Every structure is written in structure tokens, then in C-alpha cells.
Amino acid sequence: MTGLRARFQQCQRALAELDWLSEGSVTHVPPGSWRWTRKVKARTVTVALSAPQAAAFQTAIQNHRRLEQLILELRTLSQTYLLHALPGPPRRTRQSLPPRP
């Protein structure tokens, strides 16, 4: 369980290092313009961006994807720890189950 705690703390530090976050995607639309597209209330919304805005949004989108990965890992680590490191009720095994009719 020590390894779980260490990995959990690594994920916490990685979360603290994240900067701006955004959902969606950024696409290049010739000539020289950019679009940021995302879903809002089940509808697709598109916004025109400058090149600096596009670069910032791309980074924010990558940060958001990393956030989602970290949340999934933190949840998995937490569930594993809570189930195995703390006392729980007696659990039935397949061998202790009554035979099926």
C-alpha cells in the first residue's frame, strides 16, 4: 500500500503543476486563421482565434486531457486503497456460495 500512497502523491503534484484548462479542439483553417470548437449544452460552438490564442488553447486542451487522466488514476488508486487497506466486512467467496439449482 506504500506504493499506492507514493503514486497518489505524485498525481497530486502533477495536478498542482497544471495551468489553464479548456475542453474542445483547435483546428487550422487556411488562410492563416484558427478555430476553437467545443460542445455547450449539446450544441457545437465554434470561435475564431488568432495564432497566439490558438497556441494557448492547444496547451489548455492538453492540460485538460492530462487532468482527466490524473483524475481517473487518482480515483482508481483511491478505490484500491479503500477496498484493500482498510478493514471491511467478511466477503463471500465463490467456494462459500450455495450451489445453483
Secondary structure, DSSP 8 states (H G I E B T S, - for coil): -HHHHHHHHHHHHHHHH------SEEEEETTTEEEEEEEETTEEEEEEE-HHHHHHHHHHHHHHHHHHHHHHHHHHHHHHHHHHTS-------GGGS----
